[in-house]
Amino acid sequence: MVIAESMYGSDRAGLVCGYAFRPGWPGHAIESGAAADHLAARPHRPDEFLWLHFSLTNAASIRWLQDHVALPDTFYSSVKDSFSTRVEVVDGGLGAALAWTRYRQS
């Protein structure tokens, strides 16, 4: 008997889908492990970027972000306390809070 673990459409890290972009190439799908490797690689090329869509209903998302991305504290506080849908520029990056996605620390 196989027991499936529900992660609300995301992988174990909380990633729903992700894409890597670089000039002259179409974006390509990337998994959370490859995204972590890409973010850990030095130096970063300023003309390349990752678009990562996390499900904040999966508590692993916040842990993964804390482990792999240097996000300001304002990002985490806005995710915990927000019920509005918005995207904001925060310290040179984008932060988003969605009405139907609320992080609850367990």
Contacts in CASP RR format, 6 or more apart in sequence:
PFRMAT RR
TARGET T0000
AUTHOR 0000-0000-0000
METHOD contacts of the structure
MODEL  1
MVIAESMYGSDRAGLVCGYAFRPGWPGHAIESGAAADHLAARPHRPDEFL
WLHFSLTNAASIRWLQDHVALPDTFYSSVKDSFSTRVEVVDGGLGAALAW
TRYRQS
7 14 0 8 1.000
7 55 0 8 1.000
7 58 0 8 1.000
7 60 0 8 1.000
8 55 0 8 1.000
8 57 0 8 1.000
8 58 0 8 1.000
9 16 0 8 1.000
9 55 0 8 1.000
10 16 0 8 1.000
10 54 0 8 1.000
10 55 0 8 1.000
10 58 0 8 1.000
10 60 0 8 1.000
10 61 0 8 1.000
11 31 0 8 1.000
11 32 0 8 1.000
12 32 0 8 1.000
12 60 0 8 1.000
13 32 0 8 1.000
13 33 0 8 1.000
13 36 0 8 1.000
13 54 0 8 1.000
13 60 0 8 1.000
13 61 0 8 1.000
13 64 0 8 1.000
14 32 0 8 1.000
14 54 0 8 1.000
14 55 0 8 1.000
14 58 0 8 1.000
14 60 0 8 1.000
14 61 0 8 1.000
14 64 0 8 1.000
15 31 0 8 1.000
15 32 0 8 1.000
15 35 0 8 1.000
15 52 0 8 1.000
15 53 0 8 1.000
15 54 0 8 1.000
15 55 0 8 1.000
15 61 0 8 1.000
15 64 0 8 1.000
16 53 0 8 1.000
16 54 0 8 1.000
16 55 0 8 1.000
17 29 0 8 1.000
17 53 0 8 1.000
18 29 0 8 1.000
18 30 0 8 1.000
18 31 0 8 1.000
18 35 0 8 1.000
18 50 0 8 1.000
18 51 0 8 1.000
18 52 0 8 1.000
18 53 0 8 1.000
19 27 0 8 1.000
19 28 0 8 1.000
19 29 0 8 1.000
19 30 0 8 1.000
19 50 0 8 1.000
19 51 0 8 1.000
20 27 0 8 1.000
20 28 0 8 1.000
20 30 0 8 1.000
20 34 0 8 1.000
20 35 0 8 1.000
20 38 0 8 1.000
20 48 0 8 1.000
20 49 0 8 1.000
20 50 0 8 1.000
21 27 0 8 1.000
21 48 0 8 1.000
21 49 0 8 1.000
21 50 0 8 1.000
21 51 0 8 1.000
22 45 0 8 1.000
22 47 0 8 1.000
22 48 0 8 1.000
23 47 0 8 1.000
23 48 0 8 1.000
30 38 0 8 1.000
30 50 0 8 1.000
30 52 0 8 1.000
32 64 0 8 1.000
35 50 0 8 1.000
35 52 0 8 1.000
35 68 0 8 1.000
36 64 0 8 1.000
36 67 0 8 1.000
36 68 0 8 1.000
38 50 0 8 1.000
39 50 0 8 1.000
39 68 0 8 1.000
39 69 0 8 1.000
40 68 0 8 1.000
54 61 0 8 1.000
54 64 0 8 1.000
54 65 0 8 1.000
55 61 0 8 1.000
55 101 0 8 1.000
56 62 0 8 1.000
56 79 0 8 1.000
56 98 0 8 1.000
56 101 0 8 1.000
56 102 0 8 1.000
56 103 0 8 1.000
57 101 0 8 1.000
57 102 0 8 1.000
59 103 0 8 1.000
59 104 0 8 1.000
59 105 0 8 1.000
59 106 0 8 1.000
61 103 0 8 1.000
62 76 0 8 1.000
62 79 0 8 1.000
62 103 0 8 1.000
62 105 0 8 1.000
65 71 0 8 1.000
66 76 0 8 1.000
71 90 0 8 1.000
72 90 0 8 1.000
72 91 0 8 1.000
74 90 0 8 1.000
74 91 0 8 1.000
75 90 0 8 1.000
75 95 0 8 1.000
78 88 0 8 1.000
78 90 0 8 1.000
78 95 0 8 1.000
78 97 0 8 1.000
79 97 0 8 1.000
79 102 0 8 1.000
79 103 0 8 1.000
80 102 0 8 1.000
80 103 0 8 1.000
80 104 0 8 1.000
80 105 0 8 1.000
82 97 0 8 1.000
82 102 0 8 1.000
83 99 0 8 1.000
83 102 0 8 1.000
84 97 0 8 1.000
84 99 0 8 1.000
85 97 0 8 1.000
85 98 0 8 1.000
85 99 0 8 1.000
86 96 0 8 1.000
86 97 0 8 1.000
87 94 0 8 1.000
87 95 0 8 1.000
87 96 0 8 1.000
88 94 0 8 1.000
88 95 0 8 1.000
88 96 0 8 1.000
89 95 0 8 1.000
END
